[in-house]
Amino acid sequence: MTTVEHPDRLSPEDVALIKATAERLQASIERVIVGKADVVRLALVALLCEGHILLEDVPGLGKTTMAKAIARSVDCSFRRIQFTPDLMPSDITGINYYNQKLGEFVFREGPLIAQVVLADEINRATPRTQAALLEAMEEHQITVEGVTTRLPSPFLVMATQNPVELEGTFPLPEAQLDRFLVRLKLGYPGEDDEDEILRRFETVNPLESLEPAIDGAELVRLAAALRHLHVEPAVRRYAVQIVQATRTDPAFELGASPRGSLALFRTARALAAINGRDYVLPDDVKTMAPYVLPHRLILSTQARLRGRGTDELLAEVLQRVPVPIGA
């Protein structure tokens, strides 16, 4: 595989490499996930940004299967954590225990020390355990009894949660949600797609035969190269204006944070590269906003009483913010 160079501006060859890699990954994942090409593409945007993904939908739609398919398509160390109310922070970070044979304390790694971590049903864990993920997701490190351990690179968390079931769950706090680069929903398949799912899974599970399409080192190189993709100042300012508008709109009690601006900027750049362009269009920013911003917004009391939704109100913001001409 060609090594991606890091010039001041991404070359057409590098863009072609990123596009080809994304297509290879998408073909691999779509061997398992049927009829969700757009969602898979959005997940790849997050993957190429080395960003965390929150998969939110009702049970049985393939959230865990999709997370596993992504993990198997990337040749990285993978661990799955099944979140439950009795899960303790030390169960995921690791513990120091006394080894009688060695006569000293030894650190036993928890499942969080991996390159790709599937946090299944993350909202079933208590806030204390959820908080153990905060440092890991933002700083790529964990601290156990005052000792800090760096996590491997890349480090990606893919979390699933059911937004409908409330009993025995603990909603993720704003600080936790803000650390997810994108929030994606699969939705129900169409009739033809569901028939295809039955056909593919009739005798074997295609997930079992999935082969890696990219390794961790290559993913890190591509993510670093994306930082050199050209963005016109007017397009960058457009992303900022969208985020600023969420802070001044009375429908939102809490607008998107600067982390939201960075997320919108980074994902728009990755989407442009996946589409084979070495420049970002305003449409790239507008396309990514509904997946990057809603989970970072809190509705005002009046908006909730009127039955308004975050997605609906954000769409109105996108309509109001003027698109830069000629960008």
Secondary structure, DSSP 4 states (H G I P E B T S, - for coil): -PPPP--SS--HHHHHHHHHHHHHHHHHHTTTS-S-HHHHHHHHHHHHTT--EEEE--TTSSHHHHHHHHHHHEES-EEEEE--TT--HHHHHEEEEEETTTTEEEEEEPTTSSSEEEEETGGGS-HHHHHHHHHHHHHSEEEETTEEEEPPSS-EEEEEE-SS--TT--PPPHHHHTT-SEEE---PPPHHHHHHHHHHTTTS-GGGG---SEEHHHHHHHHHHHTTSB--HHHHHHHHHHHHHHHH-TTEEE---HHHHHHHHHHHHHHHHHTT-SB--HHHHHHHHHHHSGGG-EE-HHHHHTT--HHHHHHHHHHHSPPPTT-
